[in-house]
Amino acid sequence: MEKFFAEVFYPMLSPIFRPINAFLSSFFEPYASICAVGMFVLPMIWVGLLLNPRYVNRGQRYKSAWTDLRIWTVLSMIPHVVVYFYFR
């Protein structure tokens, strides 16, 4: 299966990702990890703590913690961070 995907997608995607990979390979790996985690954690902080609750939950009929979209946004992003740390 891997051979099939390499034959089908490599010719299309390599012109896009080869320069990106060359650029990113020059960075020290721990800095890249910090940036990757920051790309998940900073939006969670922004949504969970800084956004106005009236803006996020506009049009909401029931006002409770279970229907607050800010909580669900943070909860839905936590598995992404866990998977990142697991495969790092």
MOPE-V494587 format. One record per residue. N is the residue number from 0. RES is the residue in one small letter. PHI is phi in whole degrees, 0 to 359 (999 if undefined). PSI is psi in radians with two decimals (NA if undefined). Layout:
BEGIN
n:N res:RES phi:PHI psi:PSI
n:N res:RES phi:PHI psi:PSI
END
This chain:
BEGIN
n:0 res:m phi:999 psi:-0.68
n:1 res:e phi:298 psi:-0.68
n:2 res:k phi:296 psi:-0.71
n:3 res:f phi:300 psi:-0.85
n:4 res:f phi:296 psi:-0.65
n:5 res:a phi:295 psi:-0.71
n:6 res:e phi:290 psi:-0.61
n:7 res:v phi:277 psi:-0.83
n:8 res:f phi:264 psi:-0.44
n:9 res:y phi:300 psi:-0.79
n:10 res:p phi:299 psi:-0.56
n:11 res:m phi:280 psi:-0.69
n:12 res:l phi:267 psi:-0.40
n:13 res:s phi:297 psi:-0.66
n:14 res:p phi:297 psi:-0.45
n:15 res:i phi:278 psi:-0.84
n:16 res:f phi:273 psi:-0.37
n:17 res:r phi:299 psi:-0.85
n:18 res:p phi:295 psi:-0.62
n:19 res:i phi:295 psi:-0.78
n:20 res:n phi:297 psi:-0.69
n:21 res:a phi:296 psi:-0.71
n:22 res:f phi:294 psi:-0.81
n:23 res:l phi:288 psi:-0.41
n:24 res:s phi:291 psi:-0.26
n:25 res:s phi:278 psi:-0.17
n:26 res:f phi:269 psi:2.59
n:27 res:f phi:292 psi:2.29
n:28 res:e phi:302 psi:-0.75
n:29 res:p phi:299 psi:-0.58
n:30 res:y phi:294 psi:-0.68
n:31 res:a phi:295 psi:-0.67
n:32 res:s phi:295 psi:-0.73
n:33 res:i phi:299 psi:-0.75
n:34 res:c phi:295 psi:-0.71
n:35 res:a phi:295 psi:-0.77
n:36 res:v phi:293 psi:-0.68
n:37 res:g phi:299 psi:-0.56
n:38 res:m phi:292 psi:-0.33
n:39 res:f phi:264 psi:-0.77
n:40 res:v phi:287 psi:-0.76
n:41 res:l phi:298 psi:-0.75
n:42 res:p phi:296 psi:-0.58
n:43 res:m phi:295 psi:-0.71
n:44 res:i phi:295 psi:-0.76
n:45 res:w phi:299 psi:-0.86
n:46 res:v phi:290 psi:-0.77
n:47 res:g phi:286 psi:-0.57
n:48 res:l phi:243 psi:-0.57
n:49 res:l phi:260 psi:-0.51
n:50 res:l phi:289 psi:2.52
n:51 res:n phi:292 psi:2.16
n:52 res:p phi:300 psi:-0.57
n:53 res:r phi:293 psi:-0.57
n:54 res:y phi:288 psi:-0.79
n:55 res:v phi:292 psi:-0.70
n:56 res:n phi:257 psi:0.49
n:57 res:r phi:296 psi:2.37
n:58 res:g phi:82 psi:0.14
n:59 res:q phi:281 psi:2.23
n:60 res:r phi:283 psi:-0.75
n:61 res:y phi:252 psi:2.20
n:62 res:k phi:262 psi:1.71
n:63 res:s phi:211 psi:2.97
n:64 res:a phi:295 psi:-0.57
n:65 res:w phi:288 psi:-0.34
n:66 res:t phi:255 psi:0.14
n:67 res:d phi:280 psi:2.03
n:68 res:l phi:293 psi:-0.42
n:69 res:r phi:295 psi:-0.72
n:70 res:i phi:295 psi:-0.78
n:71 res:w phi:292 psi:-0.55
n:72 res:t phi:295 psi:-0.82
n:73 res:v phi:296 psi:-0.78
n:74 res:l phi:297 psi:-0.60
n:75 res:s phi:285 psi:-0.36
n:76 res:m phi:270 psi:-0.35
n:77 res:i phi:301 psi:-0.75
n:78 res:p phi:300 psi:-0.55
n:79 res:h phi:296 psi:-0.73
n:80 res:v phi:293 psi:-0.72
n:81 res:v phi:298 psi:-0.78
n:82 res:v phi:296 psi:-0.69
n:83 res:y phi:299 psi:-0.83
n:84 res:f phi:293 psi:-0.55
n:85 res:y phi:292 psi:-0.74
n:86 res:f phi:266 psi:0.05
n:87 res:r phi:290 psi:NA
END
